[in-house]
Amino acid sequence: MEFKDRLKNYKAIEEKRGRLLIVYATSTRPNVPAMIAGDAVREFIDQIDAIPVGVTAIDVLLHSTGGDALAAWKLMSVLRERFQSVAVLVPFMAFSAATIFSLGADEIVMHPHASLGPIDPQITMRLADGTQRGFAFEDVGAFLRFLGEDVGISEQSYITSIVDKLFTVVDPINVGAAKRASELATDVGERLLRMHMKTAEEKNSARTIAEGLNKSFFAHGDAVSRTRARELQLCIAGDNPELEKLIWNAYLGLESYMSLRSQFNPLQHFLANGGASALTHPAPLSLPPNTPPPLAAQIWQQLAQQALQAMAQPAVEVEYTLINALIESTRKASECRTVGALSAARIIGGQIQLTATDKEAGWREIPLPTA
């Protein structure tokens, strides 16, 4: 969907809510992962500076599967420094750090299709063989509970031996990092909740709510529906079908522009956009053992000439543009995009070797459409 059409959706929400709107989305497109990160803070500041003096309330429409909890804290903090009231509108997904960001809002407007998520941080560690493994601190606790409650091991000597075995698989430093990340998520969640929880009773419940979002889920991807979010005592707004329709239309505009429903497959993109001609030369042959030497020499000479001719031709490059994130409103817009080129060639055995070269990566300002 073109920017001018997305702006119409944003204006409709602003008119319905009587508040200005900022839209923040990170890519959830398959093979184009993106996350909430500190580089978005500067873009948010530009958005805030574009809002007229005297405006005291703001809405943020958010779509993201998460990212850096401290970045989420910083983003909400800069909003809170300027505005007395902040609301978060969630049309579809606001997981992990996006949920943490939402905790700082006076209210969260959730579409019936929307989900929040647990705020337990996920740690990625590199193994000795170069591969990576993800885990959470709660995984370690679950393992220890398994030993005591399910297996029935209580002898300290046995537990020590098993923990020693565990630490041959997981570096103790990684466990410590996971523990600190877990404590940080709870602490940031509590701080954000206290931004709008005014009474002593509400402030006392902030820690409980944050700990519940961190520790009471069995999987990081366990979706928190609107009904469940209310049960968890989050500040979820009442049902409003008319507003929810407007929010969903805004999401559909993002979904279309960022291609969130279509997987980015580099080879398919290369072939579908004029790159097939680069792969039309014959793949290397495997001649039968009984091929007469003069004939074999002639065939190999012809193949060598074809290969030299192919190398002399300009390389076929197919450009690609990926939208990693965007922050936009009716006043200002910027997006984080990756622009590059794909090239391919057949190698020994006939396999296709694909090379991607990023030529541009980062945030850029997007001009507003002219009337």
Summary of the structure (lengths in Angstrom):
residues: 371
radius of gyration: 26.7
end to end distance: 17.0
largest distance: 94.2
contacts: 1115
relative contact order: 0.15
helix: 46%
strand: 23%
